[in-house]
């Protein structure tokens, strides 16, 4: 699943994913952070830290 970011660049990307897809995927923030650590959530095809702040135009790839 891909998310195309159109957001305030001050938003941490784990929080962005939580708010954008929580209803569809039913993920907790801790589950999202586990997916990030295991390399199952990428930003622009790269593994980034939880503290990464999304930029307009980023592409977030979620593999569950």
C-alpha positions as CSV (number, residue, x, y, z in Angstrom):
1,X,0.0,0.0,0.0
2,X,1.3,3.4,-0.9
3,X,0.6,6.8,0.7
4,X,1.3,10.0,-1.1
5,X,2.1,12.7,1.3
6,X,0.4,16.1,1.2
7,X,1.0,17.2,4.8
8,X,2.6,19.7,7.1
9,X,6.3,18.9,7.1
10,X,6.4,19.1,10.9
11,X,4.5,15.8,11.2
12,X,6.5,12.7,12.2
13,X,5.9,10.0,9.7
14,X,4.7,7.3,12.2
15,X,2.1,9.7,13.4
16,X,1.2,10.6,9.8
17,X,0.7,6.9,8.9
18,X,-1.4,6.4,12.1
19,X,-3.8,9.2,11.2
20,X,-4.0,8.5,7.5
21,X,-4.6,4.7,7.6
22,X,-5.6,3.7,11.1
23,X,-9.3,3.2,10.1
24,X,-8.4,1.0,7.1
25,X,-5.5,-1.0,8.7
26,X,-6.4,-0.8,12.4
27,X,-2.8,-0.2,13.4
28,X,-1.6,1.1,16.7
29,X,1.3,3.5,16.9
30,X,3.5,0.8,18.5
31,X,2.7,-1.6,15.7
32,X,3.6,1.1,13.1
33,X,6.9,1.6,14.9
34,X,7.6,-2.2,14.9
35,X,6.9,-2.2,11.1
36,X,9.3,0.7,10.7
37,X,12.0,-1.0,12.7
38,X,11.6,-4.2,10.7
39,X,11.9,-2.3,7.4
40,X,8.2,-2.9,6.4
41,X,7.5,0.8,6.1
42,X,9.7,2.8,3.7
43,X,9.8,6.5,2.8
44,X,10.8,7.1,-0.8
45,X,12.1,3.5,-1.0
46,X,14.4,4.0,2.1
47,X,14.3,3.0,5.7
48,X,14.1,6.1,7.9
49,X,13.8,6.6,11.6
50,X,10.6,7.2,13.5
51,X,11.6,10.8,14.0
52,X,11.6,11.5,10.2
53,X,9.3,14.4,9.4
54,X,7.3,13.9,6.2
55,X,7.7,16.2,3.3
56,X,5.2,17.2,0.7
57,X,5.6,14.7,-2.1
58,X,7.0,11.8,0.0
59,X,5.9,8.3,-0.9
60,X,5.3,6.0,2.1
61,X,5.3,2.2,1.2
62,X,3.6,0.0,3.8
63,X,4.1,-3.8,3.6
64,X,2.1,-5.8,6.1
